[in-house]
């Protein structure tokens, strides 16, 4: 009896340390997917059973947003918790020298030098993997990554070594999931908490789904191009299911925070297969809106919420969840703080040119600033880059696809919201 009691006391610190261990974090980032292209968001044809299940088990913000509808700055905001004008990564690529063609530019010394400047901006801004090191986290980059090597983002492990937006990292999801499983095994072996950045180039083009999935949608879609995109969404959902199952089947469900969102939206042009005007790179919800999910069993109550959420909220949310006190003030809020979520009625964002105009001056590349206040959405163009655009105002509750500009007959509201937008950032 005494010996058993002694042995149980010896085991107690191990039990306590396991219970107190910081949670693992898995971040799933869809690439170019419209906010409504999920079964749980009401799409009548696309099937996303795994993400539907994740949404049901999560605190799910159906009105989530990214500040910018372009891949590189959107991902930079996600990993820093800052707006593009704060971290200075406003665009995908450096400025193109006069007379040089884009393809020629991407293999030039000028392109590499410009990317180095952008990578330094990200390092100076600070990233989530760097902050998580304080708690001993190992971190893995897979999929889309724009800032040269994964190490530039503070990851301890990674797949991308310097290609424009991912090189070997782009194999994740489309070809294999094994690097993630190997990394998790290593972290468990070292008894370290881990952070996984799963950002496959899916459903991003090229839209090359397995034949079985294309066959599933080819007779249900308005065009072959749309069928291929729908099949890509289904394929991406399958990979998410594999990743979630791996975590859950290996006894890590209760101590792993899953986060889900898309980096920006996408609407398929039925003729070309490219993106339609009011989606990617635009100032509209088709490019900016995304569901945001947080699953953490026993800590986060599952709920479908219509409160506003933004990708910049995720860094402060995760830091608070793992017990790290931020060393600076973030513009976002803790999405697990009900009072803060309820109190906030306004979110902000900004869209920039695809190529930088000036690598060190965010205002030079600005196209539009926008805010959402309740269900009112104001869009203000930067005349330097959008000389023919007008101020736009939409009622997102009555007009979610932003068809009717209400600005002309609501001058007072436009004035008040513009003042609010200028108080946030006026270049």
JOHUCOR-V229083 format. One record per pair of residues at least 4 apart in sequence whose ideal C-beta (glycine too) atoms are under 8 Angstrom apart, sorted by the first residue. I is the first residue (numbers start at 1). J is the second residue. Records with the same first field share a line. If there is no record, write none. Layout:
I = J, J
This chain:
1 = 5
2 = 6
3 = 7
4 = 8
5 = 9
6 = 10
7 = 11
8 = 12
11 = 15
12 = 16
13 = 17
14 = 18
15 = 19
16 = 20
17 = 21
21 = 193, 255
22 = 135, 136, 137, 193, 322, 323
23 = 193, 255, 256, 257, 296, 299, 321, 322
24 = 187, 193, 194, 195, 196, 247, 252, 255, 256, 257
25 = 132, 137, 193, 194, 195, 196, 256, 257, 259, 318, 322
26 = 195, 196, 198, 243, 247, 256, 257, 258, 259
27 = 78, 195, 196, 197, 198, 199, 259, 260, 314
28 = 198, 240, 243, 258, 259, 260, 261
29 = 75, 78, 143, 144, 197, 198, 199, 260, 261, 262, 263
30 = 202, 203, 236, 260, 261, 262, 263, 290
31 = 71, 143, 144, 199, 200, 201, 202, 203, 204, 262, 263
32 = 71, 203, 204, 205, 262, 263, 264, 265, 266, 275, 280
33 = 37, 203, 233, 236, 262, 265, 266, 290
34 = 265, 266, 267, 279, 286
35 = 41, 64, 262, 265, 285, 286, 289, 290, 291
36 = 41, 42, 43
37 = 41, 43, 46, 230, 233, 266
38 = 42, 43, 46, 48, 51, 52, 55, 233, 291
39 = 43, 46, 47, 48, 49, 51, 52
40 = 48, 51, 52, 55, 56, 60, 291
41 = 62, 291
43 = 48
45 = 217, 220, 221, 230
46 = 217, 230, 233, 234
47 = 234, 237
48 = 52, 233, 234, 237
49 = 53, 237, 241
50 = 54, 237, 238, 240, 241, 244
51 = 55, 237, 240, 260
52 = 56
53 = 57, 241, 244
54 = 58, 240, 244, 258, 260, 293, 295
55 = 60, 260, 291, 293, 304
56 = 60, 302
57 = 295, 297, 302
58 = 258, 260, 293, 294, 295, 300, 302
59 = 293, 294, 295, 300, 301, 302, 303, 305, 335, 336
60 = 291, 292, 293, 294, 302, 303, 304, 305
61 = 291, 292, 293, 305, 306, 307, 308, 309, 335
62 = 291, 304, 305, 306
63 = 289, 305, 306, 307, 308, 309
64 = 261, 289, 290, 291, 292, 308, 309, 310, 311
65 = 285, 288, 289, 290, 308, 309, 310, 311, 347, 349, 372
66 = 74, 77, 78, 261, 262, 263, 264, 288, 290, 310, 311, 349
67 = 73, 74, 77, 83, 84, 288, 310, 311, 312, 348, 349, 350
68 = 73, 74, 77, 84, 90, 264, 288, 349, 350, 351, 352
69 = 74, 264, 265, 279, 280, 281, 282, 283, 284, 287, 288, 351
70 = 74, 91, 92, 264, 280, 281, 351, 352, 354
71 = 75, 92, 144, 146, 165, 263, 264
72 = 76, 89, 91, 92, 93, 146, 165
73 = 77, 84, 89, 90, 91, 92, 352
74 = 78, 263, 264, 311
75 = 79, 144, 145, 146, 199, 263
76 = 80, 84, 87, 89, 122, 125, 146, 147
77 = 81, 82, 83, 84, 87, 311, 312
78 = 261, 263, 311, 312, 314, 315
79 = 122, 127, 128, 129, 153, 197, 315
80 = 86, 87, 122, 125, 126, 127, 128, 315
81 = 128, 312, 313, 314, 315, 316, 330, 331, 332
82 = 86, 87, 125, 312, 330, 331
83 = 87, 312, 331, 348, 349, 350, 425
84 = 88, 89, 90, 350, 352, 362
85 = 90, 350, 362, 363, 366, 425, 427
86 = 125, 331
87 = 121, 122, 125
88 = 118, 121, 125, 359, 360, 362
89 = 118, 121, 122, 125, 146, 147
90 = 352, 353, 356, 362, 365, 366
91 = 352, 353, 354, 355, 356, 365
92 = 146, 165, 354, 355
93 = 105, 106, 111, 114, 164, 354, 355, 356
94 = 110, 111, 113, 114, 115, 117, 118, 355, 356, 359
95 = 114, 355, 356, 357, 358, 359
96 = 100, 102, 105, 355
97 = 105, 108, 110
100 = 104, 105, 108, 110
101 = 105
102 = 106
103 = 107
104 = 108
105 = 110, 111
106 = 111, 164
107 = 111
108 = 112
109 = 113
110 = 114
111 = 115
112 = 116
113 = 117
114 = 118, 356, 359
115 = 119, 147, 148, 164
116 = 120, 148
117 = 121, 359, 360
118 = 122, 146, 147, 356, 359
119 = 123, 147, 148, 152
120 = 124
121 = 125
122 = 127, 147, 152, 153
123 = 127, 152
126 = 130, 131, 328
127 = 131, 153, 154
128 = 132, 154, 195, 315, 318, 319
129 = 133, 137, 139, 141, 153, 154, 155, 156, 195, 197
130 = 153, 154
131 = 154, 315, 319, 324, 326
132 = 137, 139, 193, 195, 322, 324
133 = 137, 139, 154, 156
134 = 324
135 = 193, 322, 323, 324
136 = 192, 193
137 = 156, 192, 193, 194, 195
138 = 156, 157, 183, 186, 187, 190, 192, 193, 194, 195
139 = 154, 155, 156, 157, 194, 195, 196, 197
140 = 155, 156, 157, 158, 179, 180, 183, 194, 195, 196, 197
141 = 145, 150, 153, 155, 157, 158, 159, 160, 169, 197
142 = 158, 159, 169, 172, 179, 180, 196, 197, 198, 199, 200
143 = 159, 166, 169, 170, 172, 173, 197, 198, 199, 200, 201
144 = 165, 166, 169, 170, 199, 200, 201, 204, 263
145 = 150, 153, 158, 159, 160, 165, 166, 169, 197, 199
146 = 164, 165, 166
147 = 152, 153
148 = 152, 160, 161, 162
149 = 158, 160, 161, 162
150 = 155, 157, 158, 159, 160, 161, 169
151 = 155, 158
153 = 158
155 = 197
157 = 183, 186
158 = 169
159 = 166, 167, 168, 169, 171, 172, 179
160 = 166, 167, 168, 169
161 = 167, 168
162 = 167
163 = 167, 168, 169
165 = 170
166 = 170, 201
169 = 199
170 = 174, 200, 201
171 = 175, 176
172 = 176, 177, 179, 180, 198, 199, 200
173 = 177, 198, 200, 201, 202, 236, 239
174 = 200, 201, 202
177 = 181, 239, 242, 243, 246
178 = 182
179 = 183
180 = 184, 196, 198, 243, 246
181 = 185, 246
182 = 186
183 = 187, 194, 196
184 = 188, 194, 196, 246, 247, 250, 252
185 = 189
186 = 190
187 = 192, 193, 194
193 = 322
198 = 243
199 = 263
200 = 236, 239
202 = 232, 235, 236, 239
203 = 207, 229, 232, 233, 235, 236, 266
204 = 232, 266
205 = 273, 274
207 = 225, 228, 229, 231, 232, 273
208 = 228, 232
209 = 213, 214, 228, 231, 232, 234, 235
210 = 214, 231, 235
211 = 215
212 = 216
213 = 217, 231, 232, 234, 235
214 = 218, 227, 228, 231
216 = 220, 231, 234
217 = 221, 227, 228, 230, 231, 234
218 = 224, 227
220 = 227, 230
221 = 226, 227, 230
222 = 226, 270
223 = 227, 270, 271
224 = 228
225 = 229, 268, 269, 270, 271, 272, 273
226 = 230, 268, 270
227 = 231
228 = 232, 273
229 = 233, 266, 268, 273
230 = 234
231 = 235
232 = 236
233 = 237
234 = 238
235 = 239
236 = 240
237 = 241
238 = 242
239 = 243
240 = 244, 260
241 = 245
242 = 246
243 = 247
244 = 248, 258
245 = 249
246 = 250
247 = 252, 253, 256, 258
248 = 252, 253
252 = 256
253 = 297
254 = 297, 298
256 = 296
257 = 294, 295, 296, 300, 318, 321
258 = 293, 294, 295, 296
259 = 292, 293, 294, 314, 318
260 = 291, 292, 293
261 = 290, 291, 292, 293, 311, 314
262 = 290, 291
264 = 280, 281, 287, 288, 290
265 = 279, 280, 285, 286, 287, 288, 289, 290
266 = 275, 279, 280, 286
267 = 275, 276, 278, 279, 280, 286
268 = 273, 274, 275, 276
269 = 273, 274, 275, 276
275 = 279, 280, 281
276 = 286
277 = 282
278 = 282, 284, 286, 287, 401, 402
279 = 284, 286, 287
280 = 287
281 = 287, 351, 354
282 = 286, 287, 288, 351
283 = 287, 288, 351, 367, 368, 370, 379, 381, 392
284 = 288, 402
285 = 289, 377, 396, 400, 401, 402
286 = 401
287 = 351
288 = 349, 370
290 = 311
292 = 309, 310, 311, 313, 314, 335
294 = 300, 317, 335, 336
295 = 300, 302
296 = 300, 321
299 = 321, 336
300 = 336
305 = 309, 341
307 = 341, 342, 344
308 = 344, 345, 346, 347, 372
309 = 313, 335, 341, 347
310 = 332, 347, 349
312 = 330, 331, 332
313 = 317, 332, 333, 334, 335
314 = 318, 332, 335
315 = 319, 330, 332
316 = 320, 326, 330, 332, 333, 334
317 = 321, 332, 333, 334, 335, 336
318 = 322
319 = 324, 325, 326
320 = 324, 334, 336, 337
321 = 336
326 = 330
333 = 337, 340, 341, 344
334 = 340
335 = 341
337 = 341
338 = 342
339 = 343
340 = 344
345 = 373, 374
346 = 371, 372, 373, 374, 420
347 = 371, 372
348 = 369, 370, 371, 421, 424, 425
349 = 369, 370, 371
350 = 366, 368, 369, 370, 425
351 = 366, 367, 368, 370
352 = 362, 365, 366, 367
353 = 357, 365, 367, 385
356 = 364, 365
357 = 361, 364, 365, 385
358 = 364, 365
361 = 365
362 = 366, 427
363 = 382, 427
364 = 384
365 = 385
366 = 382, 384, 385, 427
367 = 381, 382, 385, 386
368 = 379, 380, 381, 382, 386, 389
369 = 379, 380, 382, 421, 425
370 = 377, 378, 379, 380, 421
371 = 377, 378, 417, 420, 421, 424
372 = 376, 377, 396
373 = 377, 378, 417, 420
375 = 395, 396, 397, 398
376 = 393, 394, 395, 396, 413, 417
377 = 392, 393, 394, 395, 396, 402
378 = 391, 392, 393, 407, 414, 417, 418, 421
379 = 391, 392, 393, 394
380 = 391, 418, 421
381 = 385, 386, 389, 390, 391
382 = 386, 427
383 = 387, 389
390 = 405, 407
391 = 407, 414, 418
392 = 402, 405, 407
393 = 405, 406, 407, 410, 413, 414, 417
394 = 399, 402, 404, 405, 406
395 = 399, 406
396 = 400, 402
399 = 403, 404
406 = 410
407 = 411, 414
410 = 414
411 = 415
412 = 416
413 = 417
414 = 418
415 = 419
416 = 420
417 = 421
418 = 422
419 = 423
420 = 424
421 = 425, 426
422 = 426
